[in-house]
Structures are given as structure tokens and as C-alpha cells.
Amino acid sequence: MDTPTLTDMLDAVRAGGDVRAEPARASDAGAGVGLDTGQPAPDDPIQANRLKFLALLVELLPADRARRLSRREMAGIVTDVVIEHLDDDGIAHLDLLQQRQLVSVLISDLATGRATTVLREARERTATDLLAKSATPAASAADAPPDEAGDGDAGDAPRSEVAVPAPGEAPAVADRLAAPEAPPVPTQKQAIPTSLEEAKRQVKPLVLERIDVGLASSMEPETLKAELREVVGDVCRELRIQINQSEFSRLVMALVDDMIGLGPLEPLLADESVNDIMVNGPHQVYVERRGKLELSDVQFQDDQHVMNIATRIVTRIGRRIDESSPICDARLADGSRVNVIVPPLAIDGPSISIRKFSRRRITLDMMGSNGNLSPAMSQFLKIASRCRLNILISGGTGSGKTTLLNALSQLIDYGERVVTVEDAAELQLQQPHVVRLETRPPSLEGKGEVTIRDLVKNTLRMRPDRIIVGEVRGAEALDMLQAMNTGHDGSMCTLHANRPRDALIRLENMVTMASANLPPKALRTQIASAIHVIIQISRMRDGMRRITSISEVCGMEGDVIITQDLFVYEFEGEDDHGRLKGRYRSAGVRPHFTPRAEYYGLGPALQALM
């Protein structure tokens, strides 16, 4: 028997029939096994199209095949099917944002195995509606007790559950009319939910009415969870919500997360394999695992739900996010970095970007064992830190600059005073004598702003041994160079650049922003005397972060800053699993700071290493 094409399946959907390869039998005509949309709201084109596209996709991607596909492969297939059939008859019109939301919903249904369940429930709803219509009003009135049939209000009369035939099987007329006894359907307007998310939408408003929200927000999660179980149980019984014990526990936990946590994001924050969380509106949440982006199953209810979570994040550190201040950098309690941008700047809805950090202390030895750098490079960086060299870490977004900076900071002597300066405090230094400084945005009146440059200037009056700037991106570069040149050896900072030479050029441009009157040669001389080592780190196409080069600034030759590579990563190919192969090579040259290493008693170790 020929496998139906996508066009054949879509025609079957339009006709209200099944999408199987064999034609529908005449006995199926009244069974209600066609793909009905479950009577979605007329203003919800996404839900109206959901079942129609699922009908196409379950045939194209059976469950066993869908499980073998990656999220990216599945997304490509789903997108192609949606784009191919968007202009067909029977498909509700979708704008670009709705198309993306529909694709996200379809991918989530297929990836979690819910697709067949959703289709089966749609068929059962259609079958139930047809069976209800087959009973005449007269028979219903004759069979009903006098107190129920007297007013003739069909909406208040209890109904019995009807046994729904499997798809493709037509029930006998006697079976349809002689339904088994069942508990009466509740007369409340709320329907028995078919998903945990629907249950939460119905339960949450009633739960909030029965508890002291202010007191609940001050409770510990486990305490609040125990207190809510009884309240949620009562509400579920009143609404006749039928869920099992596992779903009930998840419902209570979801309510706790919404009330005092970060809602749907809590499972992702607890997942150690997730490095980044990117919320692109309520229905699209991406995560990064092992350097690769993938679409998660997490969804919010609507834009306001995302906005509530974003507001909760920023208010905890005394900041705000609204139309007058639509951009905000913040941090979570565990030190994870957060960026929030909301409408009118974010066109498709509020966006939240979270950069998570591992709860484990990442050391250079761990990075060496993971292949992020070679053992020789790890030993060299230990010597460089012990010799109090000023280190500049360069790399792109998400390349691991902050992680490397945290690892290097562990080599700082515990007797030194360290001052850190950041936009949003995210460094995790382990030394006992650390002063952490954080910038402050302007108030509603536009006053009170404290920039990184203000803080770097202030650190010079705090008697620091080392100054660490989380990221240099503007005029504060001049103050940082001056600090490195005035006795604060061993200072570190990061900036965005693709190569060590680009890092020096960008540093020069940022200093020019602060002092345009400084002659170029004087500026480069100051850079050459302040920076000793440049570490270039990159996230490569296999998702792994690697230190691609360690370069040393040797001084000036004319108007040019002279550098030399001490270690480089040489690409050699990739293995059968797509992982890049290469080797870390030492340049075999004598480091320019060898006399300084000898001063600290590390000269022989450095020579043996090179």
C-alpha cells in the first residue's frame, strides 16, 4: 500500500477524515475519527493549525524516528512542512511571529511524544460530540428525573461518559446508546484539564485567593510546598481535576516556582548540563548544552508571565525593568548573569538571557583534563600568575573568558587584597580578602549613575594589591592601564576580540574614547608597558572552548607594539563524532619576562617548561 504524500494527508485533514494510508470505510463516517481542532478559540490561529500540521507530521515522523532525530534536524523538517502548506486552503493565516510559535509548539509535541496523544484526544472529543448529537431531546427528557427535566435546560442536565471507539472502528448503535454509568460531569464552567499547564491555569487563581501571598513569599521552598499541598488538593477536588499523584506533585512544585522562584526556568537552572538559557518570548526557550543550542520544552503562559519573572529577577538587586528602562543587566542569587530586554525594544516580546556558571570550582587543572588547554599551558599560566603579570583575556561572546578568569584568580595569594569591578557581579573569587564593586544604572530622573570608570578610579583609593575588571568595554580602559602601570601588578581584565592583535587595537580605540588628545605612540607605549600576557580563548564549531594562543607583549619597535606567541593551538581535522582534533604547540622561544620569573624564584621552572 502506497504511503500517503504530504498533499494527500493535507487533503484528508481538510475533508475531516483520517490521515492513514487506507481510505476511510463507510462505517467510519459517523465515528468522529477525523482530525478536529477541539473547537479552538476563533482568535487562536496557532491552536487552529496545530492539529492539522500534527496530522501531517506524525505520518512523516513516526515516534521511533522522531526519537532518533536531534532538535535541530526535527526543527528543519517541521519548518519545511509548515512553510510548504501555509498557503493551502483550510490553514488559518499566520504572521511571522505566529509561524515561529507554531513551529515551537509542533517540535515540543513531537519531541516529548505528545503528538499522538493530542491527536487521539481530538478524535475522542469529536466522537463524543457526534454521539451526543445522536441522542434525541425527547429520549433525554423521558429518561431524566422530573427535577432535572422540568426546566428543559440542557446545560444543567448531567451527562454520562461515552465509550469512545479507537480510530478506524465504528461503534455499534446499541453500544453508543447504552453508555456505562459514570460519575456526573461537574457543572462548573471549568473543564477537566488535559495537561498540567491547563490545570495550573485553573488552580492558581483560586489558590492565591486562599493564602497570604506576602507570608508565602517569605517561606522556604520546601515549607511552602508542604503548606500548599492541602490547599491545592482542595481546589482540585472542587474543580474535579483528575490528575495522578506524580502530576499533582509537579503541579504543586510549579506553583511554588511561580510564587517564589523563577517559574518555568527553575528546572533549567537546576540542570547542570545547561550553560545558557535564552527566552525569546513566552513560547520559545533555547538552552545551550555542550556548546550547542537546542530548543527546550519550557514555555511560559504569555508575555505577562515572562515579564513577571523578569521583574522578579531585577528587583532582587534593586533594579527595574519597564518601558522607561527596557534594558537591564542583573544577576541571580547563585551569581549567574542575566540580561533582560523588553518591549518596545524587543519586538516579539520580553527576552531574558541567562549565563549560568558551574557550581563546581573550575581550575586550570580541570580545564587541562577537559582539553581546553594543554598541561604545559596550564603550568605556564600558574607561573605567570605567581609572577604577578598583568593578564588580558580576549575572546568572543560565550567563549569562556569569565570562567578562565575565575580559574586564574584562584592562583592569587590569600594574603593579597583584591578589588573586582563589574557591570553585574559574576566573578566567583575564593580568596578571603575580596572587595566586590558593581555599577549602578541611573534613576528615573536620570541621576545617580555609577559607571565602571567611576569604580576603577575609586579602587585606586582602596589600597588594592590587584584589580580585576570583569569586562573592559569603554573609557575605563585608560584608568585600567594607569592602574596596571602604578604598582598594581597582577591585575586582570577581559575584553571582546577575535585575535591578540585585535585585542590591542580595540584596547587602543577604547583608550582614545577617554582621551582623544593622547598621541598614538604615547598611548601604545603605555599599553605595551601595562599588558604582559594576552590569552586568546575561543568557542569552536564543535562547541568546545579552547585557548587558541598565549601571546606575550615584548615592548615597542618604532610605533608598533611587538608581541610573540608562546603557545598556539593547531587544528588538524575532526574525528567521526564531529569533535575537532588538534594539538597545543609551544613556540620554543625564551619568554620576555624570564628575568621577572627569576626574581620570583621561578626561572628554572619556566625554562624547563618552554
PEDATA-V932257 format. One record per residue. N is the residue number from 0. RES is the residue in three letters. PHI is phi as a letter, one per 30 degrees, with the letter a starting at -180 (none if undefined). OMEGA is omega in whole degrees, -180 to 180 (999 if undefined). Layout:
{{N | RES | PHI | OMEGA} {N | RES | PHI | OMEGA}}
//
This chain:
{{0 | MET | none | -175} {1 | ASP | d | 175} {2 | THR | d | -178} {3 | PRO | d | 176} {4 | THR | d | 178} {5 | LEU | d | 180} {6 | THR | d | 178} {7 | ASP | d | -179} {8 | MET | d | 180} {9 | LEU | d | 177} {10 | ASP | d | 178} {11 | ALA | d | 179} {12 | VAL | d | -180} {13 | ARG | d | -178} {14 | ALA | d | -179} {15 | GLY | i | -178} {16 | GLY | c | 180} {17 | ASP | d | -177} {18 | VAL | c | 179} {19 | ARG | d | -176} {20 | ALA | d | -177} {21 | GLU | d | 178} {22 | PRO | d | -179} {23 | ALA | d | 178} {24 | ARG | d | -179} {25 | ALA | d | -179} {26 | SER | d | 180} {27 | ASP | d | -170} {28 | ALA | e | -179} {29 | GLY | c | -175} {30 | ALA | d | 178} {31 | GLY | i | -179} {32 | VAL | c | 176} {33 | GLY | d | -176} {34 | LEU | d | 176} {35 | ASP | c | -179} {36 | THR | d | -179} {37 | GLY | i | 179} {38 | GLN | h | 178} {39 | PRO | d | 177} {40 | ALA | d | -176} {41 | PRO | d | -179} {42 | ASP | c | -180} {43 | ASP | b | -177} {44 | PRO | d | 179} {45 | ILE | d | 179} {46 | GLN | d | 179} {47 | ALA | d | -179} {48 | ASN | c | -173} {49 | ARG | e | -176} {50 | LEU | d | -180} {51 | LYS | d | 179} {52 | PHE | d | 177} {53 | LEU | d | 179} {54 | ALA | e | 177} {55 | LEU | d | -170} {56 | LEU | d | -180} {57 | VAL | d | 175} {58 | GLU | d | -180} {59 | LEU | d | -179} {60 | LEU | b | 175} {61 | PRO | e | -174} {62 | ALA | e | -178} {63 | ASP | d | 178} {64 | ARG | d | -180} {65 | ALA | d | -180} {66 | ARG | d | -179} {67 | ARG | d | -178} {68 | LEU | d | 171} {69 | SER | d | 179} {70 | ARG | e | -178} {71 | ARG | d | 179} {72 | GLU | d | 179} {73 | MET | d | 180} {74 | ALA | d | 179} {75 | GLY | d | -180} {76 | ILE | d | -179} {77 | VAL | d | -180} {78 | THR | d | 179} {79 | ASP | d | -179} {80 | VAL | d | -179} {81 | VAL | d | -179} {82 | ILE | d | -177} {83 | GLU | d | -171} {84 | HIS | c | -178} {85 | LEU | d | -176} {86 | ASP | c | -179} {87 | ASP | d | 177} {88 | ASP | d | 179} {89 | GLY | i | 178} {90 | ILE | c | -179} {91 | ALA | d | -179} {92 | HIS | d | 179} {93 | LEU | b | 171} {94 | ASP | d | -173} {95 | LEU | d | 180} {96 | LEU | d | 179} {97 | GLN | d | 176} {98 | GLN | d | -180} {99 | ARG | d | 178} {100 | GLN | d | 178} {101 | LEU | d | 178} {102 | VAL | e | 179} {103 | SER | d | -180} {104 | VAL | d | -179} {105 | LEU | d | 179} {106 | ILE | d | 179} {107 | SER | d | 179} {108 | ASP | d | -178} {109 | LEU | d | -176} {110 | ALA | d | -178} {111 | THR | c | 179} {112 | GLY | i | -179} {113 | ARG | d | -172} {114 | ALA | e | -178} {115 | THR | d | 178} {116 | THR | d | 179} {117 | VAL | d | 180} {118 | LEU | d | 180} {119 | ARG | d | 180} {120 | GLU | d | 178} {121 | ALA | d | 178} {122 | ARG | d | -179} {123 | GLU | d | 177} {124 | ARG | d | 179} {125 | THR | d | 179} {126 | ALA | d | -180} {127 | THR | d | 179} {128 | ASP | d | -179} {129 | LEU | d | 180} {130 | LEU | d | 178} {131 | ALA | d | 180} {132 | LYS | d | -177} {133 | SER | d | 177} {134 | ALA | d | -177} {135 | THR | d | 177} {136 | PRO | d | -178} {137 | ALA | d | -180} {138 | ALA | d | 180} {139 | SER | d | -178} {140 | ALA | d | -179} {141 | ALA | d | -178} {142 | ASP | d | -175} {143 | ALA | d | 175} {144 | PRO | d | -176} {145 | PRO | e | -176} {146 | ASP | d | 180} {147 | GLU | c | -177} {148 | ALA | c | -173} {149 | GLY | d | -175} {150 | ASP | d | 177} {151 | GLY | i | -180} {152 | ASP | d | -177} {153 | ALA | d | -178} {154 | GLY | d | -178} {155 | ASP | c | -179} {156 | ALA | d | 179} {157 | PRO | d | 178} {158 | ARG | c | 175} {159 | SER | c | 178} {160 | GLU | d | -178} {161 | VAL | c | 177} {162 | ALA | d | -176} {163 | VAL | c | -180} {164 | PRO | d | 175} {165 | ALA | d | 179} {166 | PRO | e | 179} {167 | GLY | j | -180} {168 | GLU | c | 180} {169 | ALA | d | 180} {170 | PRO | d | 175} {171 | ALA | d | -178} {172 | VAL | d | -180} {173 | ALA | d | 179} {174 | ASP | d | -178} {175 | ARG | d | -177} {176 | LEU | d | -179} {177 | ALA | c | -178} {178 | ALA | d | 178} {179 | PRO | d | 179} {180 | GLU | d | -179} {181 | ALA | b | 177} {182 | PRO | e | -179} {183 | PRO | d | 177} {184 | VAL | d | -178} {185 | PRO | e | -179} {186 | THR | d | 178} {187 | GLN | d | 179} {188 | LYS | d | -179} {189 | GLN | d | 176} {190 | ALA | c | 175} {191 | ILE | d | -173} {192 | PRO | d | 178} {193 | THR | c | 179} {194 | SER | b | 180} {195 | LEU | d | -180} {196 | GLU | d | 178} {197 | GLU | d | 178} {198 | ALA | d | -179} {199 | LYS | d | 180} {200 | ARG | d | -178} {201 | GLN | d | -173} {202 | VAL | d | -171} {203 | LYS | e | -179} {204 | PRO | e | -179} {205 | LEU | d | 179} {206 | VAL | d | -179} {207 | LEU | d | 178} {208 | GLU | d | -171} {209 | ARG | c | -178} {210 | ILE | b | 174} {211 | ASP | d | -174} {212 | VAL | d | 179} {213 | GLY | d | 179} {214 | LEU | d | -179} {215 | ALA | d | -178} {216 | SER | d | -180} {217 | SER | c | -178} {218 | MET | d | 171} {219 | GLU | d | -177} {220 | PRO | e | -178} {221 | GLU | d | 178} {222 | THR | d | 179} {223 | LEU | d | 179} {224 | LYS | d | 179} {225 | ALA | d | -179} {226 | GLU | d | -176} {227 | LEU | d | -174} {228 | ARG | e | -179} {229 | GLU | d | -180} {230 | VAL | d | -180} {231 | VAL | d | 178} {232 | GLY | d | 179} {233 | ASP | d | -180} {234 | VAL | d | 180} {235 | CYS | d | 178} {236 | ARG | d | 179} {237 | GLU | d | -179} {238 | LEU | d | -178} {239 | ARG | h | 178} {240 | ILE | d | -176} {241 | GLN | c | 176} {242 | ILE | b | -180} {243 | ASN | d | -175} {244 | GLN | d | 179} {245 | SER | d | 179} {246 | GLU | d | 178} {247 | PHE | d | 178} {248 | SER | d | 179} {249 | ARG | d | 178} {250 | LEU | d | 179} {251 | VAL | d | -180} {252 | MET | d | 178} {253 | ALA | d | 178} {254 | LEU | d | 177} {255 | VAL | d | 180} {256 | ASP | d | 180} {257 | ASP | d | -174} {258 | MET | d | -176} {259 | ILE | b | 180} {260 | GLY | c | -179} {261 | LEU | c | 173} {262 | GLY | h | -176} {263 | PRO | d | -178} {264 | LEU | d | -175} {265 | GLU | e | 178} {266 | PRO | d | 180} {267 | LEU | d | 178} {268 | LEU | d | 179} {269 | ALA | d | -179} {270 | ASP | d | -177} {271 | GLU | d | -179} {272 | SER | d | -178} {273 | VAL | c | 178} {274 | ASN | c | -179} {275 | ASP | b | 175} {276 | ILE | b | -177} {277 | MET | b | -179} {278 | VAL | c | 178} {279 | ASN | c | -176} {280 | GLY | i | -172} {281 | PRO | d | -171} {282 | HIS | c | -178} {283 | GLN | b | -180} {284 | VAL | b | 178} {285 | TYR | c | 175} {286 | VAL | b | 174} {287 | GLU | c | 175} {288 | ARG | b | 179} {289 | ARG | h | 176} {290 | GLY | i | -178} {291 | LYS | c | 178} {292 | LEU | d | 176} {293 | GLU | b | -180} {294 | LEU | d | -180} {295 | SER | c | 178} {296 | ASP | d | -175} {297 | VAL | d | 176} {298 | GLN | b | 174} {299 | PHE | c | -180} {300 | GLN | d | -178} {301 | ASP | a | -179} {302 | ASP | d | -179} {303 | GLN | d | 177} {304 | HIS | d | 177} {305 | VAL | d | -179} {306 | MET | d | 179} {307 | ASN | d | 179} {308 | ILE | d | 180} {309 | ALA | d | 179} {310 | THR | d | 179} {311 | ARG | d | -180} {312 | ILE | d | -171} {313 | VAL | d | -179} {314 | THR | d | 179} {315 | ARG | d | 179} {316 | ILE | c | 174} {317 | GLY | i | 177} {318 | ARG | c | -177} {319 | ARG | b | 176} {320 | ILE | b | 179} {321 | ASP | a | -177} {322 | GLU | d | 179} {323 | SER | d | 177} {324 | SER | b | -169} {325 | PRO | d | 179} {326 | ILE | b | -179} {327 | CYS | a | 170} {328 | ASP | c | -177} {329 | ALA | b | 178} {330 | ARG | b | 175} {331 | LEU | c | -178} {332 | ALA | d | -179} {333 | ASP | d | 178} {334 | GLY | j | 179} {335 | SER | d | -178} {336 | ARG | d | -177} {337 | VAL | b | 170} {338 | ASN | b | -179} {339 | VAL | b | 174} {340 | ILE | b | -172} {341 | VAL | b | 176} {342 | PRO | e | 10} {343 | PRO | d | -179} {344 | LEU | d | 177} {345 | ALA | c | -170} {346 | ILE | d | -173} {347 | ASP | c | 179} {348 | GLY | j | -179} {349 | PRO | e | 180} {350 | SER | b | 178} {351 | ILE | b | 177} {352 | SER | b | -177} {353 | ILE | c | 174} {354 | ARG | c | -178} {355 | LYS | d | 175} {356 | PHE | b | -178} {357 | SER | d | 178} {358 | ARG | d | 175} {359 | ARG | d | 176} {360 | ARG | d | -180} {361 | ILE | d | 178} {362 | THR | c | 177} {363 | LEU | d | 179} {364 | ASP | d | 177} {365 | MET | d | 178} {366 | MET | d | 178} {367 | GLY | d | 180} {368 | SER | d | 178} {369 | ASN | d | 179} {370 | GLY | i | 178} {371 | ASN | d | 175} {372 | LEU | a | -178} {373 | SER | d | 177} {374 | PRO | e | 179} {375 | ALA | d | 178} {376 | MET | d | 178} {377 | SER | d | 180} {378 | GLN | d | 179} {379 | PHE | d | -179} {380 | LEU | d | 176} {381 | LYS | d | 179} {382 | ILE | d | -180} {383 | ALA | d | 180} {384 | SER | d | 179} {385 | ARG | d | 179} {386 | CYS | d | 177} {387 | ARG | h | 175} {388 | LEU | d | 174} {389 | ASN | d | -171} {390 | ILE | c | 175} {391 | LEU | c | 179} {392 | ILE | c | -175} {393 | SER | c | 178} {394 | GLY | l | 179} {395 | GLY | d | 179} {396 | THR | d | 178} {397 | GLY | i | -178} {398 | SER | d | 179} {399 | GLY | j | -178} {400 | LYS | d | -178} {401 | THR | d | 177} {402 | THR | d | 178} {403 | LEU | d | 178} {404 | LEU | d | 176} {405 | ASN | d | 180} {406 | ALA | d | 179} {407 | LEU | d | -177} {408 | SER | d | 179} {409 | GLN | d | 180} {410 | LEU | d | -180} {411 | ILE | d | -180} {412 | ASP | d | -177} {413 | TYR | d | 180} {414 | GLY | d | -177} {415 | GLU | c | 177} {416 | ARG | c | -176} {417 | VAL | c | 177} {418 | VAL | c | 179} {419 | THR | c | 180} {420 | VAL | b | -177} {421 | GLU | b | 171} {422 | ASP | d | 174} {423 | ALA | b | -173} {424 | ALA | e | -180} {425 | GLU | b | 178} {426 | LEU | d | -177} {427 | GLN | b | -179} {428 | LEU | d | -176} {429 | GLN | c | -178} {430 | GLN | d | -179} {431 | PRO | d | -174} {432 | HIS | c | -177} {433 | VAL | b | 174} {434 | VAL | c | -177} {435 | ARG | c | 179} {436 | LEU | c | -178} {437 | GLU | b | -179} {438 | THR | d | 178} {439 | ARG | b | 179} {440 | PRO | d | 179} {441 | PRO | d | 178} {442 | SER | d | 178} {443 | LEU | d | 178} {444 | GLU | d | -179} {445 | GLY | i | -178} {446 | LYS | c | 174} {447 | GLY | i | -179} {448 | GLU | d | 175} {449 | VAL | b | -176} {450 | THR | c | 177} {451 | ILE | d | -179} {452 | ARG | d | 177} {453 | ASP | d | -178} {454 | LEU | d | 178} {455 | VAL | d | 176} {456 | LYS | d | -177} {457 | ASN | d | -179} {458 | THR | d | -179} {459 | LEU | d | 178} {460 | ARG | c | -175} {461 | MET | c | 179} {462 | ARG | h | 178} {463 | PRO | d | 168} {464 | ASP | d | 177} {465 | ARG | b | 177} {466 | ILE | c | 179} {467 | ILE | b | 177} {468 | VAL | c | -177} {469 | GLY | e | 177} {470 | GLU | a | 176} {471 | VAL | c | -178} {472 | ARG | b | -177} {473 | GLY | a | -174} {474 | ALA | d | 179} {475 | GLU | d | 178} {476 | ALA | e | 179} {477 | LEU | d | -180} {478 | ASP | d | 178} {479 | MET | d | 179} {480 | LEU | d | 179} {481 | GLN | d | 177} {482 | ALA | d | 179} {483 | MET | d | -178} {484 | ASN | c | -176} {485 | THR | b | 171} {486 | GLY | j | 179} {487 | HIS | c | -180} {488 | ASP | d | -179} {489 | GLY | i | 179} {490 | SER | d | -177} {491 | MET | b | 174} {492 | CYS | a | 178} {493 | THR | b | 171} {494 | LEU | a | -178} {495 | HIS | c | 175} {496 | ALA | a | -175} {497 | ASN | c | -180} {498 | ARG | b | 180} {499 | PRO | e | 179} {500 | ARG | d | 176} {501 | ASP | d | 179} {502 | ALA | d | 179} {503 | LEU | d | 179} {504 | ILE | d | -180} {505 | ARG | d | 177} {506 | LEU | d | 178} {507 | GLU | d | 179} {508 | ASN | d | -179} {509 | MET | d | 177} {510 | VAL | d | 178} {511 | THR | d | 177} {512 | MET | d | -178} {513 | ALA | d | -177} {514 | SER | b | -177} {515 | ALA | d | -177} {516 | ASN | d | -178} {517 | LEU | d | 180} {518 | PRO | d | -177} {519 | PRO | e | -178} {520 | LYS | d | 178} {521 | ALA | d | 180} {522 | LEU | d | -179} {523 | ARG | d | 176} {524 | THR | d | 179} {525 | GLN | d | 178} {526 | ILE | d | -178} {527 | ALA | d | -180} {528 | SER | d | -178} {529 | ALA | d | -175} {530 | ILE | c | 178} {531 | HIS | c | -174} {532 | VAL | b | 175} {533 | ILE | c | 178} {534 | ILE | c | 179} {535 | GLN | c | 180} {536 | ILE | b | -176} {537 | SER | b | 169} {538 | ARG | c | -173} {539 | MET | d | -170} {540 | ARG | d | 174} {541 | ASP | d | 177} {542 | GLY | i | -177} {543 | MET | c | 176} {544 | ARG | d | 179} {545 | ARG | b | 170} {546 | ILE | d | -174} {547 | THR | d | 177} {548 | SER | a | 170} {549 | ILE | b | -175} {550 | SER | c | -180} {551 | GLU | c | 175} {552 | VAL | d | -174} {553 | CYS | c | -179} {554 | GLY | k | -177} {555 | MET | c | 171} {556 | GLU | b | -172} {557 | GLY | i | 179} {558 | ASP | c | -174} {559 | VAL | c | 175} {560 | ILE | d | -178} {561 | ILE | c | 177} {562 | THR | b | 173} {563 | GLN | b | 178} {564 | ASP | d | 176} {565 | LEU | c | 177} {566 | PHE | b | 177} {567 | VAL | b | 175} {568 | TYR | c | -179} {569 | GLU | c | -179} {570 | PHE | d | -178} {571 | GLU | b | -179} {572 | GLY | k | 178} {573 | GLU | b | -179} {574 | ASP | d | -176} {575 | ASP | d | -179} {576 | HIS | c | 179} {577 | GLY | i | 180} {578 | ARG | d | -178} {579 | LEU | d | 176} {580 | LYS | c | 180} {581 | GLY | a | 179} {582 | ARG | b | 176} {583 | TYR | c | -175} {584 | ARG | c | 174} {585 | SER | d | -179} {586 | ALA | d | 178} {587 | GLY | i | 180} {588 | VAL | c | 178} {589 | ARG | d | -180} {590 | PRO | d | -179} {591 | HIS | d | -177} {592 | PHE | c | -179} {593 | THR | e | 177} {594 | PRO | e | 178} {595 | ARG | d | 177} {596 | ALA | d | 178} {597 | GLU | d | 178} {598 | TYR | d | 179} {599 | TYR | c | 178} {600 | GLY | i | -177} {601 | LEU | c | -179} {602 | GLY | d | 180} {603 | PRO | d | -180} {604 | ALA | d | 180} {605 | LEU | d | 180} {606 | GLN | d | 179} {607 | ALA | d | -178} {608 | LEU | d | -176} {609 | MET | d | 999}}
//
